[in-house]
Amino acid sequence: MIFTDASFGVFIVVLFGLYWSLRRYLTVQNLLVLTASYLFYAWWDWRFLILLILTSFTTWITALPIGAASAHPVTVTAGDSAIVAVRRPDNRAKRWAQALMISNIVLNIGILVIFKYFNFFGENLIRIFNLFGLGLDWFTLRVLLPVGISFYTFQAISYSVDCYRGVIRPEKNPLTFFTYIAFFPQLVAGPIERASQLIPQLARRRVFSRPMAVDGMRMILYGLFKKICVADMIAPIVDGFYVDNVFTPLVVFKITVLFSIQMYCDFSAYSEIARGVAAIFGVRLMANFRVPYFSRNIIEFWGRWHISLMLWFRDYIYIPLGGSRCPVGRQIFNILAVFFLSGLWHGAGRNFVVWGLLWGVIYVTGRFLLGLQRVKESIESKDLWRIILTYGVVASCLYIFRSSHWGEMFALVKGGWFVGCFFLLAALAGWLATGVRSAIWRLVGRLIFAAGGILWVRGQVYAVRDNLWEIFGWVWVPCAVWVLIIEWRNRAEEHPMARVPATAWKRYGMYLLFFLLIVLTNNTNEGFIYFRF
């Protein structure tokens, strides 16, 4: 069951009615959510539900003694005043808590490695032995990847660590905790929620809020539009390039641009639908994307892309390694380690490892050699040239992310001159259009932009002129432009649909057009791209 299935729509409608009819009975309501979450997950493959329950149980049961043995604030009453102090455990209890935390982390990481990385490491070990003329008979497990295992495993690990650090108290109610791990809107593709944010919402009665529900419905509608009308329409085009297996500089450029649009519109759509579904049930999830393609440098990009994952790596990998509180050489190592693990987290493949290491080198270069920092002021049109350059770097790295073997990766090196020249010229046009004072040069820049767009669309229509349906399939072009306009107008908001037209007929006309495009578009039933991670 995925968000774009009709069965999911029926599932939500039935659950919504039962959920709010039980709003006076918190325990029964949470039991309903947990049951629905397990049903949602078992719809993929009921056998993997065992792993989800195992992770939930081991994390919950070990966190209870971990929290009891860890430092946490306590309130001491002295007369009429209350003093908040920190209870310090003895060394023996602390070592016991640390051992429990590590054992639970090892168990969960072990499950993740077996199901996600066993074949990858085994096959590469065989290749290493073969290089030295040594044969190795390696037994590999042919297992399916449990959907969402990376997401709920990281969520469980963060809970154990936070309990050990005393950041949160362990949740004693197993129903609340199991619901936190399995909460279906964000179960299989994030965002990776912290216990300190989600558990308190699940532990108290929810009150139906019409503005929150309306906001949620907007996010769902917009997410479905991005997924079905843009990402799913681009996916067959990108896949076709890989089937043809001809990687000329022009093809590499097309893949670079198209896959970057597909990736963003697919993954951000899931996060927006997830947040919207949670909102209609009275639960707020964190924003996972904040218009990342409008970033003005690569440092800012990683503060806007897959926010929950990067915050997780910051808090549980980067800072424990020393973070920025150590010499520059160690900081560089810490950054490279984070990006290497980020690449490996995305999948068991050489392309993901190369993508992670490449981003590590780019990030280190930008931070320590170019002195780039997160830009705090609001995004303006004058930043267009920097936005284009940053997008060019991001899109080129996503080409590596999509590649399946070395030949496809090296095609970027061979065709990189074409990609680089395009984005440099586009950045120059952007600077002319927005950055110079002369009205004549601004006009020249805008004309270059307009001409480039017209030539691109004309070239694609010409390429498929003999197939009318395929030409109609290029409806994703105006849809993608519409997404661009919506997100530019809402670039400072909590989500792209936070601000809508105030006039009722414009607002409902926009909703109706979204709905018609979703219904009329040829649904290719493309699964969400992040389900594979």
N, C-alpha and C positions, 0 to 999 in steps of 0.2 A: 504494500500500500504506500503510494507516494502522494505528495500534495496535489499533483495534477490529475490524479485519478478521480473518476466520478464516485467510486466507492469511498474515497476519503471525504468527499462532500457529504454523503449520507452519514458516514461515521461522525462527523462534526455536528451535524444537525441533531442527530439522536442524542449524542453526548451533551450538547449544549442544553437541551431541554431537561434531561435528567440532572445535570450538574446544578443548575440554578434552582431546580425544584427541591434540592436537598441542601440549600444554603444554610439552613439552621442547624444542620448536623455535620459538623466539621469532619468527624472521624469517618462517617459514611461517605461524605463527599470526597475525601482523600482516597478512601478505598476504591471508589468509582474511578478516580483519575489513575490510580495505580493499575487497576484491572484493564482500563482502556489503553494505558501505555504498554502493558505486556501484550495485549491483543494486537496493537499497532506493530510492535516489534516482531511478534510471532508470525505475523502475516508474511514476512520475508522468509523466515525459516525457523520453525518452532524450536529446533534443536539448539540454536544459538541463544535462546532465551535462558538456558541453563547457565551459560557464561555470565550473562547480565545479572542473574540472581546471585551467582557465586561471588562476583565482584562486590555487589551490594552487601551481602551478608558478611563477608570477611572484613570489609572496610568498616562496617557499623560495629561489629563485635570487638574488633581490635581498638577502635577509637575510644570506647568507653574507659578501659584502664589507662589508655594513653592520656586522655583528658584529665583523669583523676590524678595522674602522676605529674602533670605539667603545670607550669606557672600560669596563673590567671588572676585577674583582679577579683578581690573580695571586698565587701563593705563591712566595716567594723563600726558599731554604734557605741559612742561614748557620751553618755548623758543625752543632751538634746542635739548633738552633732553627729554626723556620719563621716567617717574617714574611709577613703578608698585606698586599699593597700594591695600589694601583689604577693600572693602566697607562693613561697619558694619551696619546691619539693627537695627532699634529700637526694644525695647523689645516687644512691641505690635505686630509688624509685625512678629517677631520671634515666638511668641506664636501661632499666626495664622498659620504660616507655619508648626509648629510642630503638630498642631491639624489636618491639612490637611494630613500630612504624616501619622500620626497614624490612621486616619480614612480610608485611602486607604489600609494600611497594614492590619487593622482589617477586611476590606471587603474581601481582597484576601485570608487571612488566613481563614476567615469564609467559603468561598467557598471551599477551600481545605479540611477543617475539615468536612464539610457536605458530600462531595462526597467521602472522603477517610477514615474518622475515625468515622463517626456517628455510624455505626453498631458495631464497635469495642468497643467503650466506653459504648454503650447501653447494649450490651451483657455481658460485664464484670461487669457493675453495677447490673445487674440482679443476677449474681453469688454471689456478695458481700451480697446482701439482702437475698439471699437464705441461706447463711451461718448462718444467725441469725434467720432463720425461718420466714422471712418476704417475702411475695409474692409481686412481682412488675410486673404490666402489662405495659410493655415498647413497645412503637411503634417504629419499625425499618423501615428504608427506604431500599428498595431493589433496589439499583441503581448500574449501571456500573461505573467503575472507568475511568474517562476521561484520555486517554493516554497522558502522558507527563505533566500532570497538576502540578506536583511537580516542574518540571524544569522551566516552563515558569512563574510560580508563584514566585519562588525565583528570577528569572531574573527581574521581575517587582518590587519586594520589594527592591532589590539592587539599582535599578534606582531611586526610590523615596528617599531612604536614602542618596544616593550620591548627589542628587539635594539639599536636605536639608543641608547636610554638606558643600555644596559649592565645592565639588570635580569636578562636571561637571555642565555645564549650561543645562537647560532643552531644549530639541529638539522641536522647534516650528513647524516644518513640520510634520504633522500627518502621512503622507505617509512613511517618513523615520523611524519614531518611530514605527509604526505598523509593518513595515517590520523587524525591530530589534527584536521585541517580537516574531514574527511568522516565522522568517527565517528558512525554512524547513529542511536544513541539520541537525541542532542541536535542532530542536523544541521538539522532543518527548523523547530524551534520552541524551541531553547535547552534548558538554560541556556547562555549565552555563556561558554564556559570559557576561562580563561587558559592560555597555553602552560606557564607555570611550574607549574601544577597537573596538567594532563592529560598533557603529553609525558613527564615522568618515569615515569608509570604505564605508558605504552605502550612505553617504552624498556627496561623490565625485565621479567623473567619474572613472570607472574602465577601465584599458587598458589590453588587452589580453597579457599574458606572456606565451610563449611556455614552458620555464623551469618550471614555476609554475604549468602549466597544466599537464606536464609530471609527475612532482612530485605528483600531485593529483591523476593521473591515477594509479601510483604505489601504493599509499595508498589504493585506492579503490580495486585494484586487491588483494593486500595482506589481506585487511580486509575481503573480500569475502572468500578467502582461509581459514582464521582462523575460520570464522563463519560456513561455510558449511562443510569443510573437517575435522574440529576438534570438535568445540562446538556442532554442530548438530548431529554428530556421537556419541558423549558421552552422550547426553541428554537421549536417550531411555535406555541406560544402567543404568544410575543413577535412572531414574524413575522406572525401573524394580525392583531395590532393595527396594524401598518404597512400591511397589505393593506386593512384597513377604512378607514384614513386618517381616523379620527375621534379627535382628540386633546383630549378633555375633561380637566379636572383629575384625575378619577378614573383615566382611562386612562393619563395621564402618570405618575401615582403607581404604577400597576401595572407599567408598563414599567420605571420606575426601580428598583423592588424586584426584579422577576423577571429583568431583564437583568443586574443586578449579581450575582445568584446564578448565573445561567447563565455569565457571564463568568469568575467565580472558579472554579466547579466544572469548567469546560472547560479553562481554561489551566493551573490548578494540577494538574489530573488528568494533563495531558500531561507536565508536569515530573516528577510522581511516577512515572509509568510509565517515563519516560526514565531516571530515577535507578535505578529497580528493575531495568530491563533491563541497564543498565551494571553494576549490582552483581552480577548472576548471572554476568557475564563478568569479575568481579574488578576492576572499575574504579569508583572513587567520583567522582560528580559533585556539584557544589555545590548547596546548597538554594536554590531560586529563590523560594519563598514560605514565610513563617513566620507563619501565621495572621493575615494582614493585616487582616481585618475585626474583629479584636479590638484594633486599635490605639486608643490613647487620645487621640491628636491627629494632625493631618495630617503633622507632621514624622516621627513614629514610623511612620505608614503607609508613607511612601516608603522606610523602612528595612526594610520587610517585604514589599513588593509588587515583583515582577519584579526581584529583588535583583541579578541578574547584569547587567541592562541599566543600572540606576541606578549601580552601581559602575563600569561602563564609562564612562558619561557623566561621572561624578565624576573619574575618573583621566585621561581623554583629552580632555575638554572643559572642565569646571569648573575644575580645578586649573591647567591651562595658561593659562586666561584670567585667573588671579590668585586664584581661589578665595575664601577668607575672609581673605586676607592683604592686603586693599586697602580703601580707604574704602567706606562703606556704599553710596553710589551705585553704585560699580562692582560691589559684591557683588550688588546687586539686578539689575543688567544681566546679570551672569554667570548668576544663577538663571533669569531670564527666557529667556536664550539656551538654556540646557540644556533647559528645558521646551518651548520652541518646537521645538527640534530633536528632542526626544523625540516630540512630536506628529507632526511630519513623518515621523519614522522609522516610525511605526505605519502610515502609509498616505498615498497621494496623494489627499487629499480635504480640503475646507474644514472638515469636522467635526473632523478630526484636528488641524488647525492651531488651530482655536478651542479645542478641548479642551486642547491643550498650553499655549496662552497663558492660558487660564482657570486652569489649575493653577498656572502661574507666579505669577499675581496672588494666588491663594489662599495659596500657600506663602510668598511675600514678606510678605503681611499677617500670617500666623500667626507667622512668625519675628521680624519686626522691629516689628510693632505690638502683637501679643498676647504676644510673648516666649515662644512655645512651644518646647519642646526635646524631644529623645528621652527618654522615660521609661525609666529603667534597671531599676527594681524589677520583680518578676514581676507578671503580670496577675492581678488578683483580682476577685471579684464586686462589690466596692465601686466598681469602675471602670465599672460597667455604663452609667451615664448618659453618661459621656464616650465610651464605645465607640459608643453609639447615635448621638450627635451626629456623631462622626467618620464613621461609616458613612453617615449621611444625606448628608454632603458628598460622599463618594466615589461613592455611588450616583447622585446628581444629576449629577455630572460624567460618569459612564459613560453616562447618558442622552444627553448631547451626543455622546459617542464613537460611539454607535449610530446617531445621526440621519444621514440622507442628504442633506437639503436644509434651507434656512433656515427654512421653515415648521415643520418638525418641531422644530428647535432653539428657535424662538420660543414654541412650545407650552409649553416648560418655564417660560418667563418668565410666561406667562399662568396656568399651573397651579401655579406655584411656591409660592403661598400654601398650597395644600392639602398639598403635599409637606412644606413647612416646618413647618406646624402639626402634622402627624402625627409627625414626628421630634422636635419639641419636647415634645409631650405624652408620647411614648414615653420620652424622656429623663427627663422629670419622674417618670413611673411607675417608671423604673429607679432614680432617686435615692430615691424613697420606699421602694422594695422593698429597697434595700441600703444606703442612705446615712444614714438617720435612726436614732435610738436607740429611738424608740417602737415597740413591737411592733405596735400598732394601725395606725400608718401604714405599716409594712412589709407588713402583711397587705393594706391597701388597694392598695398598689402591685402586689403579686402578683396580686390579683384583677383589676386593670386589665389587666395583661399577659395573664392567662388569658382574660378576656373578649374582648380584642382578637383573640387567636389563634382562638378559637372562632367569632367573627363572621366573620373572614376566610375560614376554611375553609367555613363554612356558606354564605357568599355565593357562593363559587366553585362549590360543588356545586349550589346552587340554579340558578346560571346555566347549567349543563350537564345539568340533571336529565333531559332527554329523550334523552340519549345515554349509555347505560350504559358503553360502551367509553371514552368521553371522561372519565366519572367515574373509571373504573379508571385512566385515564392520570394522574390526580392522585395516584397512588402516590408521585410525586416529593416530595410534601409530607412524609410521614413519613421518606422517605429523606434529604431535606434536613435535617430535624430530627436524624436520626441522625448525619449529617456534622457538624452543629453540636456535638452532644454529644461525639463522638470528638475533634474538634479542640480543644474546650475542655479536655477531660481531658488532652490531650497538648500543651497550648499552650507548655510549656517544653521540649519535646523536639526532637530533630533533625528529625523528620517525624511526621505524625499517627499513624502505626502503629508508632512506636518502642516504645510500651508497650501490651501487650495483656494480657488476663486470664491470670493465672498458672495457673488451673485448666484442665486439658486439655480437658474437655468444653465449657466455656464458650468457650475459644479456638477450637476446631475447629467448634463450633456457629456462631460468628460468621463464620468463613470459609465454611461451607456456606451460610449465609443470604446472604452477599455473592454467592456463585456462583449460587444459585438466582434471586436478583433480577436479576442480569446476564443470565442465560439466558432468563428468562420475560418480561422487559421488552421491549416492542415496539421493536426497534432501528431507529431512523429513519435510520441511516447518515449522521448529521451529521458533516461534516468538522470537525477541530479548528479553532477560531475563529482561532487565531493563524497558520494556514497562509497566510492572505491577506496577512501582513505580511512 
